[in-house]
């Protein structure tokens, strides 16, 4: 069978001697040079194959890197649009850390606002000298540091004049999220002080689906305390102010009155709070009620007994409370409702309802003081006092 590729011509070993021309040399040298390279050099065909392989590897790696970049960009966009749990957790963690630093690293500052104009020239870091209603209408960073790496007790106390909303705004917390702040003694020369709460208030995290906390230890006077900030998404429910004393049947011309107290650690924005009785509904008013402070809603602010000079709101024009010969509340049978309306809604939640009837036997010119914890519509949870103690 004939070979497809004929074998190379064989020499019989006989030396051929004769004259050679340059053409003859070139004709024989060229193929031999291809097959037998000089010592130490790389064959041309091998070098070509290596270069092609290297090029292929580089092209593959470049394509793979490009693929990874595209996948990373896609995942990043997916997290941004869909809000992955991991990204959300990181956001809460960072907010808690940033809030804690802003709260404790400086003295804070306030820019007062007068008729809508920011009074920048009189801005000050002595924000803790202003009352709750003034701070409510200001640009505020209510920090509690003393400027020397320690905490300032006066500024911590002044947190009672700051609403939770103003604190979260000042600390840069995202809108719609809530905050809880705790300051507790962890080391003290007086062992009995260890574990004592210096401050604790904020929205309950009950019902939260996401939260994050950040803590740091700092000195407050001669005691070491732990400051903890928690950021969560549980929202805020009305829990603050409450009715503490009522006068439904005054004698000799004084007005009817209702005493309201804020028992919380933060101030309470009075916007959205209301008082009602059958057929009458009225908003309490603007401003803020500081922590532990009391407010008197009265039928006549000019004749109202107010020995401590607490905040007052006159409700004569609304018909909620009467004065002199004009009785609005009926001592025999009536009802008072303390309510709260969430901003942007029309639904009012009943926070405290007081209903009484003739069985209560309310004596004239006697106030009723609430004994906290019991049903406010049960007479056994109220104490009668001649003349009352408004604002005390």
C-alpha positions as CSV (number, residue, x, y, z in Angstrom):
1,X,0.0,0.0,0.0
2,X,1.5,3.4,-0.9
3,X,2.3,5.7,1.9
4,X,0.2,8.8,2.1
5,X,3.2,10.8,3.2
6,X,6.4,9.5,1.4
7,X,9.5,9.0,3.6
8,X,12.4,11.3,3.3
9,X,15.1,10.2,0.8
10,X,17.7,8.1,2.5
11,X,21.5,8.4,1.9
12,X,23.6,5.3,1.5
13,X,26.4,6.8,3.4
14,X,28.6,7.5,0.3
15,X,30.4,10.8,0.7
16,X,29.7,13.0,-2.3
17,X,32.5,15.3,-3.2
18,X,32.2,18.0,-5.8
19,X,31.8,21.6,-6.3
20,X,28.9,23.3,-4.5
21,X,27.3,26.6,-5.3
22,X,25.8,29.0,-2.8
23,X,22.3,28.0,-4.0
24,X,23.1,24.4,-3.1
25,X,24.1,25.4,0.4
26,X,21.1,27.5,1.0
27,X,18.8,24.9,-0.4
28,X,20.1,22.2,2.1
29,X,20.8,24.6,5.0
30,X,17.4,26.1,5.3
31,X,15.4,22.9,6.2
32,X,18.2,21.7,8.5
33,X,18.3,25.0,10.3
34,X,14.6,24.6,11.0
35,X,15.0,21.1,12.3
36,X,18.2,21.6,14.2
37,X,18.5,24.9,16.0
38,X,21.6,26.2,17.6
39,X,22.5,25.0,21.0
40,X,20.8,27.1,23.8
41,X,18.1,28.6,21.6
42,X,14.3,27.8,21.7
43,X,12.7,26.2,18.8
44,X,10.5,28.6,16.8
45,X,7.5,26.4,16.9
46,X,7.8,25.9,20.8
47,X,8.2,29.6,21.4
48,X,5.1,30.3,19.3
49,X,3.0,27.8,21.2
50,X,4.1,29.2,24.6
51,X,3.1,32.7,23.5
52,X,-0.3,31.6,22.3
53,X,-0.9,29.7,25.6
54,X,0.1,32.8,27.7
55,X,-2.2,35.0,25.6
56,X,-5.0,32.6,26.2
57,X,-4.5,32.6,29.9
58,X,-4.4,36.4,30.1
59,X,-7.5,36.7,28.0
60,X,-9.3,34.2,30.3
61,X,-8.3,35.9,33.5
62,X,-9.3,39.3,32.1
63,X,-12.7,37.9,31.1
64,X,-13.1,36.3,34.6
65,X,-12.3,39.5,36.4
66,X,-14.8,41.4,34.2
67,X,-17.4,38.8,35.0
68,X,-16.7,39.2,38.8
69,X,-17.0,43.0,38.5
70,X,-20.4,42.7,36.7
71,X,-21.7,40.2,39.3
72,X,-20.6,42.4,42.2
73,X,-22.3,45.5,40.6
74,X,-25.5,43.5,40.1
75,X,-25.5,42.3,43.7
76,X,-24.8,45.8,45.0
77,X,-27.7,47.1,43.0
78,X,-29.9,44.3,44.2
79,X,-29.1,45.2,47.8
80,X,-29.8,48.8,47.2
81,X,-33.2,48.3,45.7
82,X,-34.4,45.4,47.7
83,X,-32.8,46.2,51.0
84,X,-31.2,43.0,52.0
85,X,-31.2,42.0,55.7
86,X,-27.4,42.2,55.9
87,X,-27.3,45.8,54.5
88,X,-30.1,46.8,56.9
89,X,-28.3,45.4,59.9
90,X,-25.2,47.3,58.9
91,X,-27.2,50.5,58.6
92,X,-28.6,50.1,62.1
93,X,-25.2,49.2,63.6
94,X,-23.6,52.3,62.1
95,X,-26.4,54.6,63.2
96,X,-26.1,53.3,66.8
97,X,-22.3,53.9,66.8
98,X,-22.6,57.3,65.2
99,X,-25.4,58.4,67.6
100,X,-23.4,57.3,70.6
101,X,-20.4,59.3,69.4
102,X,-22.4,62.4,68.7
103,X,-24.1,62.2,72.1
104,X,-20.9,61.8,74.2
105,X,-18.1,63.4,72.3
106,X,-19.0,67.1,72.8
107,X,-21.0,69.6,74.8
108,X,-23.6,69.9,72.1
109,X,-25.0,73.1,70.8
110,X,-28.3,74.9,70.1
111,X,-29.4,77.5,67.5
112,X,-32.6,79.2,68.6
113,X,-35.3,80.0,66.1
114,X,-37.3,83.2,66.5
115,X,-40.4,83.5,64.2
116,X,-39.0,81.0,61.8
117,X,-35.5,82.7,61.6
118,X,-32.4,80.9,62.9
119,X,-30.5,83.1,65.3
120,X,-27.1,81.8,64.3
121,X,-25.2,84.7,65.9
122,X,-26.4,83.7,69.4
123,X,-25.9,79.9,69.0
124,X,-24.3,78.4,72.1
125,X,-23.2,75.1,73.5
126,X,-25.1,75.9,76.7
127,X,-28.2,74.2,75.4
128,X,-29.0,72.8,78.8
129,X,-30.0,76.2,80.1
130,X,-33.2,76.3,78.0
131,X,-36.7,74.9,78.8
132,X,-38.5,72.2,76.9
133,X,-40.7,74.4,74.8
134,X,-37.8,76.6,73.7
135,X,-35.6,73.6,72.7
136,X,-38.6,72.0,70.9
137,X,-38.5,74.9,68.4
138,X,-34.7,75.0,68.0
139,X,-31.9,73.4,66.0
140,X,-30.4,71.2,68.7
141,X,-27.6,68.7,69.3
142,X,-28.2,67.7,72.9
143,X,-24.8,66.1,73.6
144,X,-23.8,65.3,77.2
145,X,-20.0,65.5,77.2
146,X,-18.1,68.1,79.2
147,X,-15.5,68.8,76.5
148,X,-12.8,66.9,78.4
149,X,-13.6,63.3,77.7
150,X,-16.1,63.0,80.6
151,X,-19.8,63.3,81.0
152,X,-21.6,66.4,82.3
153,X,-24.3,65.7,84.9
154,X,-26.0,69.0,84.2
155,X,-26.4,68.1,80.6
156,X,-27.7,64.6,81.4
157,X,-30.3,66.2,83.7
158,X,-31.2,68.6,80.9
159,X,-32.2,65.6,78.7
160,X,-35.5,65.9,80.5
161,X,-36.1,69.1,78.5
162,X,-35.5,67.3,75.2
163,X,-38.1,65.2,73.4
164,X,-37.2,61.9,71.9
165,X,-37.9,63.3,68.4
166,X,-35.4,66.2,69.0
167,X,-32.8,63.8,70.3
168,X,-33.0,61.5,67.3
169,X,-33.0,64.4,64.9
170,X,-29.9,65.9,66.6
171,X,-28.1,62.6,66.6
172,X,-28.8,62.0,62.9
173,X,-31.0,59.0,63.3
174,X,-33.1,58.2,60.2
175,X,-36.7,59.4,60.3
176,X,-39.2,56.9,61.5
177,X,-36.8,55.1,63.8
178,X,-36.8,55.2,67.5
179,X,-34.2,55.5,70.3
180,X,-33.7,54.2,73.8
181,X,-31.0,55.7,76.0
182,X,-29.6,54.1,79.2
183,X,-26.9,55.4,81.5
184,X,-26.0,53.1,84.4
185,X,-23.3,53.2,87.1
186,X,-20.8,50.3,86.8
187,X,-18.0,51.4,89.2
188,X,-18.2,53.6,92.3
189,X,-16.5,54.2,95.6
190,X,-19.9,53.8,97.0
191,X,-20.8,50.2,96.3
192,X,-24.5,50.9,96.8
193,X,-24.5,53.1,93.7
194,X,-23.3,50.3,91.4
195,X,-26.3,49.4,89.1
196,X,-28.0,52.7,89.7
197,X,-29.8,54.2,86.7
198,X,-28.6,57.7,86.0
199,X,-30.9,58.0,83.0
200,X,-33.3,55.6,81.2
201,X,-36.0,56.5,78.7
202,X,-37.0,56.1,75.1
203,X,-39.4,54.1,73.0
204,X,-39.9,50.5,73.9
205,X,-38.4,48.0,71.4
206,X,-41.4,45.7,71.8
207,X,-42.5,44.7,68.3
208,X,-39.3,45.8,66.7
209,X,-38.0,43.7,63.7
210,X,-34.6,45.3,63.7
211,X,-32.5,47.0,66.3
212,X,-28.9,47.7,67.2
213,X,-27.1,48.9,70.3
214,X,-23.8,50.6,70.9
215,X,-22.2,51.2,74.4
216,X,-19.2,53.0,75.8
217,X,-17.8,53.5,79.3
218,X,-17.1,57.0,80.6
219,X,-16.6,58.8,83.8
220,X,-19.4,60.9,85.3
221,X,-17.8,62.8,88.2
222,X,-16.0,60.1,90.1
223,X,-18.1,57.1,88.9
224,X,-17.6,55.0,85.8
225,X,-20.9,54.7,83.9
226,X,-22.0,52.8,80.8
227,X,-23.9,54.8,78.1
228,X,-26.0,52.6,75.8
229,X,-27.9,53.8,72.8
230,X,-30.3,51.5,71.1
231,X,-31.8,52.2,67.6
232,X,-34.9,50.2,66.6
233,X,-37.9,50.3,64.3
234,X,-40.7,49.5,66.8
235,X,-42.2,53.0,66.4
236,X,-43.5,55.2,69.2
237,X,-46.7,54.9,71.1
238,X,-48.2,57.4,73.5
239,X,-47.1,56.5,77.0
240,X,-45.9,59.7,78.6
241,X,-48.3,62.2,80.1
242,X,-51.1,61.3,82.5
243,X,-53.8,63.0,84.6
244,X,-52.8,63.2,88.2
245,X,-55.5,65.4,89.8
246,X,-58.8,66.9,89.0
247,X,-61.1,69.6,90.5
248,X,-64.7,69.1,89.2
249,X,-66.7,71.1,91.8
250,X,-64.9,74.3,93.0
251,X,-66.6,76.8,95.3
252,X,-66.6,80.6,95.5
253,X,-65.7,81.2,91.9
254,X,-62.4,79.4,91.2
255,X,-62.2,77.5,87.9
256,X,-62.4,73.8,87.3
257,X,-59.0,72.3,86.5
258,X,-57.1,69.2,85.5
259,X,-53.5,68.6,86.4
260,X,-51.3,66.6,83.9
261,X,-47.9,65.2,84.6
262,X,-45.0,63.9,82.5
263,X,-43.4,61.0,84.4
264,X,-40.9,60.1,81.7
265,X,-37.2,60.8,81.4
266,X,-37.6,62.8,78.1
267,X,-39.8,65.8,77.5
268,X,-43.2,65.3,75.9
269,X,-44.3,67.2,72.8
270,X,-47.8,68.4,73.6
271,X,-48.8,68.6,70.0
272,X,-51.4,65.9,69.3
273,X,-52.6,65.6,72.9
274,X,-56.2,66.4,73.8
275,X,-58.8,66.5,76.5
276,X,-62.4,65.5,75.9
277,X,-65.7,65.0,77.7
278,X,-69.1,64.1,76.3
279,X,-69.8,66.6,73.5
280,X,-66.5,68.5,73.8
281,X,-63.1,67.9,72.4
282,X,-60.1,70.2,72.6
283,X,-56.4,70.1,71.9
284,X,-54.2,70.8,74.8
285,X,-51.9,73.1,72.9
286,X,-48.3,73.5,71.6
287,X,-45.0,73.4,73.4
288,X,-43.4,70.6,75.4
289,X,-43.7,69.4,79.0
290,X,-40.4,68.6,80.6
291,X,-39.6,65.3,82.5
292,X,-41.3,65.3,85.9
293,X,-43.1,68.6,85.2
294,X,-46.8,69.3,85.5
295,X,-49.3,71.2,83.5
296,X,-52.6,72.8,84.6
297,X,-55.5,72.9,82.2
298,X,-57.9,75.4,83.6
299,X,-61.2,77.1,83.1
300,X,-59.7,80.5,83.9
301,X,-55.9,81.1,83.8
302,X,-56.3,84.5,85.5
303,X,-57.9,83.2,88.7
304,X,-56.3,79.8,88.7
305,X,-54.3,78.9,91.8
306,X,-50.8,78.1,90.6
307,X,-48.3,78.3,93.5
308,X,-45.4,76.7,91.6
309,X,-45.8,78.7,88.5
310,X,-46.2,75.7,86.2
311,X,-47.3,75.8,82.6
312,X,-51.1,76.5,82.2
313,X,-53.6,76.2,79.3
314,X,-56.9,78.1,79.5
315,X,-59.7,75.9,78.2
316,X,-62.7,78.2,78.9
317,X,-63.3,79.1,75.3
318,X,-63.6,75.4,74.2
319,X,-66.2,74.7,76.9
320,X,-64.0,71.9,78.3
321,X,-63.7,73.5,81.7
322,X,-65.8,76.1,83.5
323,X,-65.3,78.8,86.0
324,X,-67.4,80.7,88.5
325,X,-71.1,80.1,87.9
326,X,-70.3,78.3,84.7
327,X,-70.0,74.6,85.3
328,X,-68.7,72.4,82.6
329,X,-68.0,69.3,84.6
330,X,-70.8,67.5,86.4
331,X,-69.8,66.2,89.8
332,X,-72.7,63.7,89.7
333,X,-71.8,62.0,86.5
334,X,-69.3,62.8,83.8
335,X,-66.2,61.7,82.0
336,X,-62.7,63.0,81.1
337,X,-60.6,61.5,78.3
338,X,-56.9,62.2,77.7
339,X,-56.2,61.4,74.1
340,X,-53.4,61.4,71.6
341,X,-53.6,61.8,67.8
342,X,-50.6,60.6,65.7
343,X,-49.3,63.2,63.4
344,X,-50.8,62.9,59.9
345,X,-53.8,60.9,61.1
346,X,-57.3,61.7,62.4
347,X,-57.6,58.7,64.7
348,X,-57.4,59.7,68.4
349,X,-56.2,57.0,70.9
350,X,-57.7,57.1,74.4
351,X,-54.7,57.1,76.7
352,X,-56.6,57.6,80.0
353,X,-60.4,57.6,80.6
354,X,-61.9,58.7,83.9
355,X,-65.6,58.0,84.3
356,X,-67.5,58.8,87.5
357,X,-71.1,58.8,88.8
358,X,-73.1,59.7,91.9
359,X,-71.7,56.7,93.8
360,X,-68.3,58.5,94.0
361,X,-69.9,61.2,96.3
362,X,-67.4,63.9,95.2
363,X,-67.5,66.6,97.9
364,X,-67.5,70.3,96.9
365,X,-64.2,72.1,96.7
366,X,-62.3,68.8,97.0
367,X,-59.9,67.6,94.3
368,X,-59.4,64.0,93.4
369,X,-55.7,62.8,93.3
370,X,-55.0,59.6,91.3
371,X,-53.3,56.7,93.0
372,X,-51.2,55.3,90.2
373,X,-51.6,51.8,88.9
374,X,-55.3,51.2,89.4
375,X,-58.3,51.6,87.1
376,X,-58.9,55.4,86.8
377,X,-62.6,54.8,86.6
378,X,-62.7,53.2,90.0
379,X,-63.3,55.6,92.9
380,X,-61.1,53.5,95.2
381,X,-58.1,54.6,93.1
382,X,-58.6,58.3,93.9
383,X,-58.0,60.3,97.1
384,X,-60.1,63.4,98.0
385,X,-58.3,66.5,99.2
386,X,-59.8,69.8,100.3
387,X,-58.8,72.6,98.0
388,X,-56.5,70.4,96.0
389,X,-52.8,70.8,95.2
390,X,-52.6,72.1,91.6
391,X,-49.0,72.1,90.2
392,X,-47.5,70.3,93.2
